[in-house]
Amino acid sequence: MRLRFWLGLAAVATIAIGSVVGALIVRSNDNAYFNRAQQEEAVRSAHQAETTAALSIGRLATAATFYRVEDSLSRHQFEGVARSLLRGSALSATALTDARPGCCQVVLAASEGGTPAKRGFDLGSDPRHAAAIRRARDRGRPAVTPIAPALIGPGSGLVVYHPVYRDGAPTRTVAQRRAALQGFAAGSFRAPDLVAAATAAVPHDVDVQLLENGDPVIGPDEPLDDAATAPVRVADRTWLLVVHNPDRPSVSLPILMAVLGISLAALLGALVLIWSHNEQMQELRRQAGQDSLTGLKNRRRFEEDLRTEMARSRREGTGGALLMLDLDNFKRVNDMLGHPMGDRVIGEIAEVLRRRMRETDVLARLGGDEFAVVLPRCDAEEARGVAEAITTAIREHVPAEEGVPAITASIGIAMFGADPRTSFKSVQANADTAMYAAKDAGRDSVRLYACGEGEAGADEARPGSADP
């Protein structure tokens, strides 16, 4: 029973722990899948923004090549190039500047809205523009400003400068590039437009933030927790795109799994405890009604069963018998061989009796060397036959230990049945009277109590003798 109890508790713990671990695994897998999808969204958005900017910068490079081969560019020619440039790219404005020592003045400019640009305006007066102008001049490649005032009109954005050198001039070294510089083809990206190009590839409900040197320049001012990031490179500068998807998987399913698993474990645990308690109670009841030496029913349980059988006999109008059995001269065994040996002999006799009983019979040890048998649904002759078979079996039993004296038994029989005047105490007293009469008659015999008489009747069964 104890092993089954601990196995039950182990099963309860396994279910509870398994449900929690399963919930954590589901939660972890959901988060991993969500984080992976969010990171893919960030990378896809950054790639979209880079592609959009690269296409526009490529068109700006084409315009710079056209400006390079045209020694004298008219406004009409510039406007044609500008319209083509603005219409087919993400640029919101474009300009052509000269390259005078110490300054970068606007020569020609155009924008999507037709906003005029102040001719002769020095773009190099802004340190952010000046740094990009120097990088483009010295490296011979497009350079971009950080988020800065727009090239033309209000707002802020990124301004890309592409150097324009004199046609045919050498540009292998920094000094040669500085000497050959004519001006710049400039293009302006509005920062919101660039972010819009990035977010076109992700769901509409995501939060997008553009970081420049760790500070947000587009999007929410507060940091976005549990967000994915991806670099966005435009010309020679890199920004960090932050994408936050608010639709993070909820914890409802993992919590439900854990609650269901723990509830099931709690229910199973309660059942295990109830089952264990019932088994303990059954074991206590069994021990309370069992003789500890032989495993037979004890006196208390015997009396309960005898009362039950007597009540059933009165109810059904059938008969039954009580056999009181006492071992003859058993005291000699204890005196000669000791009480441990006597206990072993008592156990052997109990086993002899158990083999002679039917399933419906009641067999009990009342204490010492005294036993009792209740035979339901039988008459006097059947009871006598059972008693004689018992005395014969005990007489013929060979003790397991050598030196044990021969064991015999005296049995008294008392009948009970439908007569309501027959009481529990009278049946016991009659069986005792018959048993002592058998002992007085020489032991190893059977006596049937004669109803209505003050002592056992004359009926007697002895070894080797015929019934009278």
KOLPA-621889 format. One record per residue (C-alpha): residue number from 1; residue in three letters; x negated, y negated, z negated. Coordinates in nm, 3 decimals, decimal comma. Example, Ala and Ser with C-alpha at 12.3 -4.5 7.8 and 13.67 -1.06 7.14 Angstrom:
> 1:ALA:-1,230:0,450:-0,780
> 2:SER:-1,367:0,106:-0,714
END
This chain:
> 1:MET:0,000:0,000:0,000
> 2:ARG:-0,279:-0,241:-0,086
> 3:LEU:-0,446:-0,178:0,252
> 4:ARG:-0,121:-0,247:0,437
> 5:PHE:-0,074:-0,564:0,233
> 6:TRP:-0,417:-0,696:0,325
> 7:LEU:-0,367:-0,596:0,690
> 8:GLY:-0,041:-0,792:0,685
> 9:LEU:-0,212:-1,097:0,541
> 10:ALA:-0,487:-1,062:0,802
> 11:ALA:-0,221:-1,060:1,075
> 12:VAL:-0,061:-1,372:0,923
> 13:ALA:-0,396:-1,551:0,912
> 14:THR:-0,474:-1,441:1,268
> 15:ILE:-0,144:-1,578:1,399
> 16:ALA:-0,183:-1,908:1,212
> 17:ILE:-0,546:-1,960:1,310
> 18:GLY:-0,480:-1,838:1,665
> 19:SER:-0,195:-2,085:1,711
> 20:VAL:-0,407:-2,375:1,586
> 21:VAL:-0,703:-2,269:1,799
> 22:GLY:-0,473:-2,223:2,100
> 23:ALA:-0,326:-2,570:2,045
> 24:LEU:-0,675:-2,718:2,022
> 25:ILE:-0,780:-2,537:2,341
> 26:VAL:-0,470:-2,663:2,525
> 27:ARG:-0,535:-3,014:2,398
> 28:SER:-0,902:-2,993:2,496
> 29:ASN:-0,818:-2,860:2,844
> 30:ASP:-0,556:-3,131:2,895
> 31:ASN:-0,803:-3,400:2,792
> 32:ALA:-1,079:-3,251:3,007
> 33:TYR:-0,851:-3,238:3,311
> 34:PHE:-0,727:-3,592:3,246
> 35:ASN:-1,079:-3,729:3,195
> 36:ARG:-1,198:-3,557:3,511
> 37:ALA:-0,905:-3,697:3,710
> 38:GLN:-0,959:-4,044:3,564
> 39:GLN:-1,328:-4,032:3,646
> 40:GLU:-1,244:-3,928:4,001
> 41:GLU:-1,006:-4,225:4,023
> 42:ALA:-1,282:-4,458:3,904
> 43:VAL:-1,534:-4,321:4,154
> 44:ARG:-1,277:-4,334:4,435
> 45:SER:-1,189:-4,694:4,347
> 46:ALA:-1,553:-4,801:4,331
> 47:HIS:-1,623:-4,631:4,664
> 48:GLN:-1,323:-4,808:4,816
> 49:ALA:-1,448:-5,145:4,694
> 50:GLU:-1,803:-5,076:4,817
> 51:THR:-1,677:-4,964:5,156
> 52:THR:-1,460:-5,274:5,194
> 53:ALA:-1,749:-5,503:5,099
> 54:ALA:-1,999:-5,317:5,318
> 55:LEU:-1,776:-5,347:5,625
> 56:SER:-1,738:-5,722:5,567
> 57:ILE:-2,111:-5,769:5,507
> 58:GLY:-2,179:-5,574:5,826
> 59:ARG:-1,959:-5,814:6,021
> 60:LEU:-2,136:-6,104:5,851
> 61:ALA:-2,470:-5,958:5,969
> 62:THR:-2,332:-5,950:6,325
> 63:ALA:-2,237:-6,316:6,294
> 64:ALA:-2,586:-6,397:6,161
> 65:THR:-2,738:-6,230:6,469
> 66:PHE:-2,518:-6,444:6,694
> 67:TYR:-2,621:-6,759:6,510
> 68:ARG:-2,986:-6,657:6,549
> 69:VAL:-2,981:-6,640:6,924
> 70:GLU:-2,781:-6,959:6,965
> 71:ASP:-3,019:-7,250:6,938
> 72:SER:-2,742:-7,502:6,945
> 73:LEU:-2,410:-7,377:6,803
> 74:SER:-2,103:-7,587:6,868
> 75:ARG:-1,810:-7,610:6,626
> 76:HIS:-1,589:-7,442:6,880
> 77:GLN:-1,826:-7,144:6,902
> 78:PHE:-1,852:-7,123:6,524
> 79:GLU:-1,477:-7,130:6,479
> 80:GLY:-1,438:-6,845:6,726
> 81:VAL:-1,690:-6,636:6,536
> 82:ALA:-1,535:-6,736:6,201
> 83:ARG:-1,181:-6,640:6,307
> 84:SER:-1,299:-6,301:6,422
> 85:LEU:-1,499:-6,256:6,102
> 86:LEU:-1,220:-6,355:5,863
> 87:ARG:-0,949:-6,168:6,048
> 88:GLY:-1,130:-5,835:6,051
> 89:SER:-1,286:-5,827:5,705
> 90:ALA:-1,219:-5,891:5,338
> 91:LEU:-1,394:-6,227:5,346
> 92:SER:-1,184:-6,525:5,249
> 93:ALA:-1,428:-6,790:5,377
> 94:THR:-1,746:-6,818:5,577
> 95:ALA:-2,004:-7,089:5,637
> 96:LEU:-2,322:-7,161:5,827
> 97:THR:-2,592:-7,348:5,633
> 98:ASP:-2,926:-7,495:5,720
> 99:ALA:-3,248:-7,432:5,532
> 100:ARG:-3,410:-7,755:5,435
> 101:PRO:-3,679:-7,759:5,168
> 102:GLY:-3,519:-7,751:4,825
> 103:CYS:-3,159:-7,734:4,941
> 104:CYS:-2,903:-7,527:5,136
> 105:GLN:-2,650:-7,758:5,299
> 106:VAL:-2,324:-7,650:5,460
> 107:VAL:-2,329:-7,721:5,833
> 108:LEU:-2,006:-7,549:5,944
> 109:ALA:-1,739:-7,372:5,736
> 110:ALA:-1,401:-7,202:5,777
> 111:SER:-1,149:-7,027:5,548
> 112:GLU:-0,834:-6,817:5,578
> 113:GLY:-0,611:-7,105:5,467
> 114:GLY:-0,788:-7,365:5,672
> 115:THR:-0,917:-7,544:5,364
> 116:PRO:-1,179:-7,792:5,479
> 117:ALA:-1,532:-7,774:5,347
> 118:LYS:-1,736:-8,076:5,264
> 119:ARG:-2,003:-8,100:5,527
> 120:GLY:-2,350:-8,138:5,387
> 121:PHE:-2,259:-7,983:5,050
> 122:ASP:-2,571:-7,831:4,886
> 123:LEU:-2,490:-7,473:4,781
> 124:GLY:-2,831:-7,440:4,618
> 125:SER:-2,730:-7,692:4,352
> 126:ASP:-2,557:-7,408:4,164
> 127:PRO:-2,819:-7,182:3,996
> 128:ARG:-2,613:-6,872:4,071
> 129:HIS:-2,605:-6,953:4,441
> 130:ALA:-2,968:-7,063:4,438
> 131:ALA:-3,088:-6,728:4,302
> 132:ALA:-2,900:-6,534:4,571
> 133:ILE:-3,030:-6,772:4,843
> 134:ARG:-3,391:-6,714:4,738
> 135:ARG:-3,350:-6,335:4,728
> 136:ALA:-3,193:-6,328:5,074
> 137:ARG:-3,465:-6,555:5,217
> 138:ASP:-3,759:-6,364:5,071
> 139:ARG:-3,626:-6,008:5,122
> 140:GLY:-3,467:-6,058:5,460
> 141:ARG:-3,151:-5,877:5,348
> 142:PRO:-2,809:-5,992:5,231
> 143:ALA:-2,795:-6,108:4,869
> 144:VAL:-2,486:-6,175:4,660
> 145:THR:-2,409:-6,409:4,374
> 146:PRO:-2,251:-6,304:4,047
> 147:ILE:-1,892:-6,413:3,995
> 148:ALA:-1,917:-6,780:4,087
> 149:PRO:-1,699:-7,063:4,226
> 150:ALA:-1,560:-6,980:4,570
> 151:LEU:-1,745:-7,096:4,878
> 152:ILE:-1,444:-7,298:4,988
> 153:GLY:-1,139:-7,389:4,786
> 154:PRO:-1,043:-7,305:4,428
> 155:GLY:-1,103:-6,983:4,240
> 156:SER:-1,406:-6,764:4,194
> 157:GLY:-1,558:-6,471:4,366
> 158:LEU:-1,874:-6,329:4,522
> 159:VAL:-2,070:-6,517:4,785
> 160:VAL:-2,295:-6,317:5,016
> 161:TYR:-2,586:-6,487:5,191
> 162:HIS:-2,734:-6,331:5,504
> 163:PRO:-3,058:-6,502:5,624
> 164:VAL:-3,077:-6,639:5,979
> 165:TYR:-3,430:-6,654:6,119
> 166:ARG:-3,555:-6,817:6,438
> 167:ASP:-3,523:-6,580:6,727
> 168:GLY:-3,850:-6,406:6,800
> 169:ALA:-4,028:-6,531:6,485
> 170:PRO:-4,226:-6,272:6,283
> 171:THR:-4,057:-6,172:5,952
> 172:ARG:-4,275:-5,895:5,814
> 173:THR:-4,402:-6,085:5,509
> 174:VAL:-4,238:-6,318:5,260
> 175:ALA:-4,441:-6,610:5,392
> 176:GLN:-4,339:-6,535:5,751
> 177:ARG:-3,975:-6,506:5,651
> 178:ARG:-3,985:-6,838:5,468
> 179:ALA:-4,148:-7,006:5,767
> 180:ALA:-3,899:-6,854:6,014
> 181:LEU:-3,585:-6,930:5,808
> 182:GLN:-3,321:-7,141:5,990
> 183:GLY:-3,032:-7,105:5,748
> 184:PHE:-2,775:-6,861:5,616
> 185:ALA:-2,454:-6,700:5,727
> 186:ALA:-2,247:-6,705:5,409
> 187:GLY:-1,929:-6,517:5,327
> 188:SER:-1,707:-6,536:5,022
> 189:PHE:-1,508:-6,250:4,862
> 190:ARG:-1,234:-6,341:4,621
> 191:ALA:-1,287:-6,127:4,312
> 192:PRO:-0,918:-6,032:4,276
> 193:ASP:-0,914:-5,926:4,642
> 194:LEU:-1,211:-5,699:4,586
> 195:VAL:-1,045:-5,543:4,279
> 196:ALA:-0,723:-5,504:4,477
> 197:ALA:-0,914:-5,315:4,744
> 198:ALA:-1,050:-5,088:4,471
> 199:THR:-0,715:-5,022:4,307
> 200:ALA:-0,545:-4,941:4,637
> 201:ALA:-0,677:-4,588:4,595
> 202:VAL:-0,538:-4,527:4,243
> 203:PRO:-0,189:-4,520:4,086
> 204:HIS:-0,029:-4,859:4,032
> 205:ASP:0,005:-4,828:3,654
> 206:VAL:-0,368:-4,799:3,581
> 207:ASP:-0,562:-5,079:3,414
> 208:VAL:-0,870:-5,196:3,604
> 209:GLN:-1,152:-5,406:3,469
> 210:LEU:-1,468:-5,536:3,640
> 211:LEU:-1,769:-5,583:3,415
> 212:GLU:-2,063:-5,805:3,496
> 213:ASN:-2,358:-5,754:3,263
> 214:GLY:-2,121:-5,587:3,018
> 215:ASP:-1,869:-5,873:3,011
> 216:PRO:-1,526:-5,851:3,175
> 217:VAL:-1,488:-6,089:3,468
> 218:ILE:-1,171:-5,935:3,613
> 219:GLY:-0,893:-5,763:3,422
> 220:PRO:-0,819:-5,749:3,047
> 221:ASP:-1,053:-5,933:2,813
> 222:GLU:-1,044:-5,653:2,553
> 223:PRO:-1,242:-5,331:2,601
> 224:LEU:-1,044:-5,043:2,751
> 225:ASP:-1,072:-4,736:2,530
> 226:ASP:-1,088:-4,383:2,674
> 227:ALA:-1,158:-4,526:3,018
> 228:ALA:-1,370:-4,403:3,308
> 229:THR:-1,640:-4,612:3,471
> 230:ALA:-1,814:-4,618:3,806
> 231:PRO:-2,073:-4,859:3,953
> 232:VAL:-1,975:-5,090:4,238
> 233:ARG:-2,268:-5,209:4,450
> 234:VAL:-2,223:-5,506:4,681
> 235:ALA:-2,535:-5,615:4,871
> 236:ASP:-2,810:-5,629:4,609
> 237:ARG:-2,601:-5,650:4,292
> 238:THR:-2,409:-5,389:4,091
> 239:TRP:-2,095:-5,429:3,884
> 240:LEU:-1,919:-5,175:3,664
> 241:LEU:-1,562:-5,082:3,748
> 242:VAL:-1,356:-4,962:3,450
> 243:VAL:-1,038:-4,761:3,515
> 244:HIS:-0,796:-4,678:3,235
> 245:ASN:-0,495:-4,458:3,302
> 246:PRO:-0,235:-4,500:3,024
> 247:ASP:-0,067:-4,169:3,107
> 248:ARG:-0,299:-3,965:2,885
> 249:PRO:-0,148:-3,624:2,802
> 250:SER:0,058:-3,633:2,484
> 251:VAL:-0,011:-3,412:2,186
> 252:SER:0,350:-3,292:2,169
> 253:LEU:0,286:-2,955:2,339
> 254:PRO:-0,024:-2,863:2,132
> 255:ILE:0,155:-2,975:1,815
> 256:LEU:0,460:-2,770:1,911
> 257:MET:0,239:-2,466:1,972
> 258:ALA:0,066:-2,510:1,637
> 259:VAL:0,395:-2,566:1,451
> 260:LEU:0,557:-2,261:1,611
> 261:GLY:0,252:-2,045:1,540
> 262:ILE:0,224:-2,162:1,180
> 263:SER:0,600:-2,120:1,130
> 264:LEU:0,580:-1,767:1,268
> 265:ALA:0,282:-1,696:1,043
> 266:ALA:0,470:-1,839:0,743
> 267:LEU:0,774:-1,624:0,823
> 268:LEU:0,558:-1,316:0,865
> 269:GLY:0,373:-1,402:0,545
> 270:ALA:0,703:-1,430:0,358
> 271:LEU:0,812:-1,094:0,498
> 272:VAL:0,479:-0,939:0,396
> 273:LEU:0,514:-1,078:0,043
> 274:ILE:0,875:-0,959:0,018
> 275:TRP:0,780:-0,617:0,153
> 276:SER:0,485:-0,598:-0,088
> 277:HIS:0,706:-0,701:-0,378
> 278:ASN:0,968:-0,440:-0,284
> 279:GLU:0,702:-0,171:-0,257
> 280:GLN:0,563:-0,270:-0,595
> 281:MET:0,910:-0,258:-0,745
> 282:GLN:0,971:0,081:-0,585
> 283:GLU:0,638:0,204:-0,717
> 284:LEU:0,722:0,076:-1,064
> 285:ARG:1,063:0,242:-1,047
> 286:ARG:0,900:0,561:-0,926
> 287:GLN:0,645:0,551:-1,206
> 288:ALA:0,917:0,469:-1,456
> 289:GLY:1,104:0,783:-1,351
> 290:GLN:0,806:1,014:-1,294
> 291:ASP:0,602:1,232:-1,523
> 292:SER:0,241:1,118:-1,494
> 293:LEU:0,091:1,466:-1,541
> 294:THR:0,298:1,672:-1,298
> 295:GLY:0,460:1,420:-1,068
> 296:LEU:0,802:1,564:-1,158
> 297:LYS:1,088:1,349:-1,284
> 298:ASN:1,059:1,248:-1,646
> 299:ARG:1,321:1,273:-1,922
> 300:ARG:1,479:0,931:-1,849
> 301:ARG:1,521:1,002:-1,480
> 302:PHE:1,642:1,356:-1,556
> 303:GLU:1,916:1,226:-1,784
> 304:GLU:2,027:0,978:-1,517
> 305:ASP:2,044:1,250:-1,251
> 306:LEU:2,224:1,493:-1,484
> 307:ARG:2,491:1,232:-1,563
> 308:THR:2,528:1,166:-1,189
> 309:GLU:2,570:1,536:-1,106
> 310:MET:2,821:1,586:-1,386
> 311:ALA:3,027:1,289:-1,265
> 312:ARG:3,018:1,423:-0,909
> 313:SER:3,125:1,770:-1,026
> 314:ARG:3,426:1,625:-1,211
> 315:ARG:3,515:1,413:-0,908
> 316:GLU:3,485:1,699:-0,656
> 317:GLY:3,607:1,979:-0,881
> 318:THR:3,291:2,186:-0,833
> 319:GLY:3,055:2,347:-1,079
> 320:GLY:2,693:2,303:-1,166
> 321:ALA:2,431:2,434:-1,408
> 322:LEU:2,165:2,298:-1,638
> 323:LEU:1,858:2,514:-1,697
> 324:MET:1,639:2,433:-1,998
> 325:LEU:1,298:2,605:-1,968
> 326:ASP:1,030:2,638:-2,234
> 327:LEU:0,696:2,815:-2,190
> 328:ASP:0,641:3,097:-2,439
> 329:ASN:0,352:3,072:-2,684
> 330:PHE:0,197:2,786:-2,485
> 331:LYS:0,041:2,652:-2,804
> 332:ARG:-0,214:2,934:-2,779
> 333:VAL:-0,350:2,787:-2,455
> 334:ASN:-0,413:2,449:-2,616
> 335:ASP:-0,559:2,605:-2,930
> 336:MET:-0,786:2,847:-2,743
> 337:LEU:-0,892:2,643:-2,440
> 338:GLY:-0,819:2,282:-2,531
> 339:HIS:-0,564:2,027:-2,417
> 340:PRO:-0,733:1,949:-2,080
> 341:MET:-0,694:2,315:-1,983
> 342:GLY:-0,337:2,309:-2,113
> 343:ASP:-0,263:2,008:-1,891
> 344:ARG:-0,399:2,196:-1,588
> 345:VAL:-0,179:2,496:-1,668
> 346:ILE:0,125:2,269:-1,704
> 347:GLY:0,044:2,127:-1,359
> 348:GLU:0,026:2,478:-1,211
> 349:ILE:0,362:2,577:-1,364
> 350:ALA:0,515:2,257:-1,228
> 351:GLU:0,396:2,353:-0,881
> 352:VAL:0,547:2,703:-0,923
> 353:LEU:0,879:2,547:-1,017
> 354:ARG:0,864:2,297:-0,731
> 355:ARG:0,825:2,578:-0,477
> 356:ARG:1,140:2,751:-0,613
> 357:MET:1,368:2,447:-0,592
> 358:ARG:1,605:2,331:-0,320
> 359:GLU:1,606:1,971:-0,200
> 360:THR:1,932:1,905:-0,383
> 361:ASP:1,807:2,047:-0,716
> 362:VAL:1,677:1,822:-0,993
> 363:LEU:1,348:1,932:-1,151
> 364:ALA:1,200:1,744:-1,448
> 365:ARG:0,942:1,779:-1,720
> 366:LEU:1,094:1,670:-2,050
> 367:GLY:0,763:1,671:-2,236
> 368:GLY:0,505:1,918:-2,363
> 369:ASP:0,579:2,259:-2,214
> 370:GLU:0,954:2,195:-2,170
> 371:PHE:1,116:2,164:-1,827
> 372:ALA:1,473:2,119:-1,705
> 373:VAL:1,650:2,206:-1,382
> 374:VAL:1,989:2,081:-1,261
> 375:LEU:2,154:2,304:-1,001
> 376:PRO:2,445:2,127:-0,830
> 377:ARG:2,733:2,318:-0,664
> 378:CYS:2,667:2,660:-0,812
> 379:ASP:2,841:2,912:-1,035
> 380:ALA:2,709:3,112:-1,331
> 381:GLU:2,585:3,405:-1,124
> 382:GLU:2,392:3,179:-0,886
> 383:ALA:2,242:2,993:-1,183
> 384:ARG:2,140:3,322:-1,345
> 385:GLY:1,975:3,435:-1,019
> 386:VAL:1,774:3,114:-0,992
> 387:ALA:1,667:3,136:-1,358
> 388:GLU:1,555:3,500:-1,321
> 389:ALA:1,358:3,412:-1,007
> 390:ILE:1,187:3,133:-1,200
> 391:THR:1,090:3,360:-1,491
> 392:THR:0,957:3,618:-1,247
> 393:ALA:0,752:3,356:-1,058
> 394:ILE:0,602:3,221:-1,380
> 395:ARG:0,526:3,570:-1,510
> 396:GLU:0,354:3,667:-1,186
> 397:HIS:0,159:3,344:-1,153
> 398:VAL:-0,216:3,393:-1,186
> 399:PRO:-0,380:3,086:-1,348
> 400:ALA:-0,658:2,925:-1,148
> 401:GLU:-0,895:2,938:-1,446
> 402:GLU:-1,019:3,264:-1,593
> 403:GLY:-0,945:3,344:-1,956
> 404:VAL:-0,604:3,175:-1,959
> 405:PRO:-0,344:3,394:-2,139
> 406:ALA:-0,048:3,517:-1,939
> 407:ILE:0,230:3,260:-1,924
> 408:THR:0,601:3,344:-1,953
> 409:ALA:0,912:3,128:-1,995
> 410:SER:1,245:3,139:-2,176
> 411:ILE:1,542:2,978:-1,998
> 412:GLY:1,880:2,874:-2,131
> 413:ILE:2,172:2,803:-1,894
> 414:ALA:2,471:2,579:-1,959
> 415:MET:2,747:2,530:-1,698
> 416:PHE:2,938:2,210:-1,627
> 417:GLY:3,219:2,130:-1,389
> 418:ALA:3,559:1,968:-1,359
> 419:ASP:3,650:1,989:-1,728
> 420:PRO:3,646:1,623:-1,854
> 421:ARG:3,583:1,744:-2,211
> 422:THR:3,235:1,859:-2,113
> 423:SER:3,000:1,579:-2,214
> 424:PHE:2,642:1,503:-2,127
> 425:LYS:2,524:1,572:-2,482
> 426:SER:2,723:1,895:-2,512
> 427:VAL:2,573:2,035:-2,190
> 428:GLN:2,222:1,958:-2,313
> 429:ALA:2,297:2,107:-2,654
> 430:ASN:2,446:2,420:-2,499
> 431:ALA:2,143:2,471:-2,272
> 432:ASP:1,908:2,423:-2,569
> 433:THR:2,108:2,672:-2,773
> 434:ALA:2,088:2,929:-2,494
> 435:MET:1,712:2,869:-2,450
> 436:TYR:1,640:2,924:-2,821
> 437:ALA:1,858:3,231:-2,814
> 438:ALA:1,638:3,364:-2,531
> 439:LYS:1,329:3,298:-2,741
> 440:ASP:1,483:3,464:-3,043
> 441:ALA:1,566:3,765:-2,830
> 442:GLY:1,199:3,822:-2,747
> 443:ARG:1,107:3,550:-2,493
> 444:ASP:1,048:3,588:-2,117
> 445:SER:1,423:3,608:-2,068
> 446:VAL:1,733:3,421:-1,953
> 447:ARG:2,044:3,337:-2,160
> 448:LEU:2,373:3,194:-2,034
> 449:TYR:2,568:2,993:-2,287
> 450:ALA:2,914:3,137:-2,343
> 451:CYS:3,159:2,845:-2,339
> 452:GLY:3,362:2,805:-2,656
> 453:GLU:3,123:3,002:-2,876
> 454:GLY:2,887:2,857:-3,135
> 455:GLU:2,590:3,049:-3,002
> 456:ALA:2,456:3,194:-2,677
> 457:GLY:2,657:3,479:-2,534
> 458:ALA:2,535:3,833:-2,509
> 459:ASP:2,438:3,810:-2,143
> 460:GLU:2,064:3,851:-2,123
> 461:ALA:1,810:3,922:-1,853
> 462:ARG:1,477:4,079:-1,949
> 463:PRO:1,181:4,187:-1,737
> 464:GLY:1,249:4,530:-1,595
> 465:SER:1,605:4,560:-1,738
> 466:ALA:1,937:4,559:-1,553
> 467:ASP:2,202:4,298:-1,605
> 468:PRO:2,470:4,411:-1,856
END
